[in-house]
Amino acid sequence: MYGKMMIEELKRFFNTDELKPSIVVLDVGVFFPYANQDILKFDMGLNELPLDAGRFDDMKFNHRYPNRNYVTLSCINERKISRVGYPIIGEVAETTGEKYLCMDYGIGDSNKISIVVPIMFNLTEDAPCATIQVRMNLRNPNEPTFSIHVHIPLDKEEWKVMNYWSHDEVPEDDYNELLIPDVALTSEKDCRIVYEPIVINGYGENDMVV
């Protein structure tokens, strides 16, 4: 979904004819190819501080992708369910700057592991929007991997995707980077991995895509 289609979907979801100027959409899919997906535990938040315990309390698991091995996360607004993931709308001044994408996952009764990715949002009045795709692979829960994908509009007809990877096998080009753990904030005792910051530049609402 992209451009005007996404804007119409967000208006439907938020039940408004006019959205606030800044829009950030989190499209998160967890690859969990097992018959009992109910044992998956996953929480998420976009916080002001890296160790903030705040997590979204208005989301649910569903299957927005054709591949049902993926468990997706969608925001809920009363009886409506977002078709694009978890959208956040606000003023540009509220959404720009450094935020912390926090994700906690676990299987069954196991302790949750926390992943924190600092994101520097460069949003402006002319480019107030951003979409972030997160793909987590829990095929082997003991060796989880994840990646973050950000669409970059080069012109009206051409896009590139910037990819950030938690694992070592990263293609060697300008659009793939390895996420580096921040050793000062990462804690094995607390089951927490904090990464070095990434930068996401904004774009216009007609360039939004998930």
C-alpha positions in Angstrom: 0.0 0.0 0.0 1.4 3.4 -0.9 0.8 7.1 -1.4 -2.9 8.2 -1.5 -4.1 4.6 -0.7 -2.2 4.7 2.6 -3.5 8.1 3.5 -7.1 7.0 2.8 -6.5 3.9 5.0 -5.1 6.1 7.8 -8.1 8.4 7.6 -10.4 5.4 7.9 -8.5 4.0 10.8 -8.3 7.2 12.8 -11.8 8.2 11.7 -10.8 11.7 10.5 -10.9 13.7 7.3 -7.6 15.4 8.1 -4.5 13.8 9.5 -1.9 15.5 11.6 1.1 16.4 9.4 3.6 13.9 10.7 3.1 10.1 10.1 5.4 7.3 11.1 4.3 3.7 10.3 5.8 0.6 11.8 5.2 -2.5 9.8 6.4 -5.4 11.9 6.4 -9.1 10.9 7.7 -12.0 13.0 8.6 -15.2 11.1 7.4 -18.0 13.5 6.7 -21.1 11.3 5.1 -23.3 14.0 1.6 -24.7 14.3 1.0 -23.1 17.7 1.7 -19.4 17.2 -0.1 -18.6 20.5 3.1 -19.2 22.5 4.8 -16.3 20.8 5.2 -13.2 23.0 6.0 -9.9 21.5 5.8 -6.3 22.7 6.8 -3.1 21.1 7.2 0.6 21.8 8.7 3.8 20.4 10.1 5.6 23.3 12.1 8.7 24.3 14.7 6.8 26.4 16.5 3.6 25.6 15.6 1.8 28.8 12.0 3.1 29.0 9.6 0.2 29.8 6.7 1.8 27.9 5.1 -0.5 25.3 2.1 -0.1 23.1 -1.1 -1.4 24.7 -3.3 -0.9 21.6 -2.0 -3.6 19.2 -2.9 -7.2 18.3 -1.4 -10.1 16.5 -2.8 -11.0 13.1 -1.7 -12.2 9.6 -1.5 -9.3 7.2 0.9 -11.0 4.9 0.0 -13.9 2.5 2.7 -16.0 4.2 0.9 -17.1 7.4 4.2 -18.1 9.0 4.5 -14.4 9.7 2.8 -13.0 12.7 2.1 -9.3 12.1 1.4 -6.6 14.6 -1.4 -4.1 14.0 -2.8 -1.2 15.9 -6.4 -1.2 17.1 -8.7 1.8 17.4 -11.9 0.7 19.1 -13.2 -1.9 16.7 -11.0 -0.9 13.8 -7.8 -2.7 12.9 -5.0 -1.0 11.0 -4.2 -2.5 7.6 -0.7 -1.1 7.5 0.7 -2.0 10.9 1.2 0.5 13.7 0.7 4.1 12.5 1.7 7.1 14.7 0.5 10.5 13.8 1.4 13.8 15.4 3.1 17.2 14.9 6.5 17.3 13.2 8.1 18.6 16.4 6.8 15.6 18.3 8.0 12.9 16.0 11.4 14.2 14.8 14.6 13.7 16.7 15.9 10.5 18.4 13.5 7.8 19.4 14.0 4.2 20.6 12.4 1.3 18.9 12.0 -1.3 21.7 11.0 -4.9 20.9 10.6 -7.6 23.5 10.1 -11.2 22.4 9.8 -14.6 24.1 8.4 -18.1 23.6 6.0 -19.6 26.1 7.2 -19.2 29.6 10.8 -18.2 28.7 12.1 -14.8 29.7 11.7 -12.1 27.2 14.7 -10.7 25.3 14.7 -6.9 24.7 16.0 -5.3 21.5 16.5 -1.6 21.4 17.3 0.3 18.2 17.9 4.1 18.5 16.4 5.9 15.4 17.2 9.5 14.5 14.2 10.8 12.6 15.0 13.7 10.4 11.5 14.9 9.7 10.6 18.4 8.4 7.5 20.3 7.4 8.2 19.4 3.8 9.2 15.8 4.5 7.2 14.8 7.6 6.6 11.1 7.0 8.5 7.8 7.4 7.7 4.1 7.1 9.8 1.4 8.8 9.6 -2.3 8.1 10.9 -4.8 10.7 11.3 -8.5 9.9 12.2 -10.8 12.8 13.1 -14.4 12.2 12.4 -16.8 15.0 12.7 -20.0 13.0 15.4 -20.9 15.6 14.4 -19.0 18.8 17.8 -19.6 20.2 19.5 -17.8 17.3 17.0 -15.0 16.4 17.8 -12.5 13.7 16.1 -9.3 12.5 16.3 -6.6 9.9 15.0 -3.1 9.4 14.0 -1.8 5.9 13.4 1.8 5.0 12.2 3.0 1.6 14.1 5.9 0.1 12.4 7.8 -2.8 15.1 8.9 -5.3 12.6 10.6 -7.6 8.9 10.2 -8.6 9.4 6.8 -10.2 12.5 5.3 -8.5 12.9 3.9 -5.0 15.8 2.3 -3.1 15.5 0.3 0.1 18.0 0.9 2.9 18.5 -2.4 4.9 19.9 -2.8 8.4 20.8 -6.3 9.5 21.4 -7.8 12.9 23.6 -10.6 11.5 26.9 -10.7 9.7 26.0 -11.8 6.2 25.4 -8.4 4.8 25.6 -7.6 1.1 28.5 -5.1 0.4 26.9 -2.0 -1.1 25.6 1.4 -0.1 22.2 0.2 0.8 23.0 -2.5 3.4 24.5 -2.0 6.8 25.2 -4.1 9.8 23.6 -3.1 13.1 26.4 -2.7 15.7 25.6 -3.4 19.4 26.2 -0.6 21.9 28.4 -2.4 24.5 27.8 0.3 27.1 24.0 -0.3 27.2 23.8 -4.0 26.2 23.3 -6.3 29.2 23.4 -10.1 29.0 22.2 -10.2 32.6 19.1 -8.2 31.8 18.5 -10.0 28.4 18.9 -6.7 26.6 20.7 -5.8 23.3 21.0 -2.1 22.4 22.3 -1.1 19.0 24.1 2.0 17.7 21.7 4.6 16.2 20.4 4.6 12.6 19.2 7.6 10.7 15.8 7.8 8.9 15.1 10.8 6.7 11.5 11.9 6.1 9.5 12.2 2.9 6.2 13.5 1.7 2.9 11.6 2.4 2.5 10.6 -1.3 5.8 8.7 -1.1 4.8 6.5 1.9 4.9 2.8 1.2 4.6 -0.5 3.1 
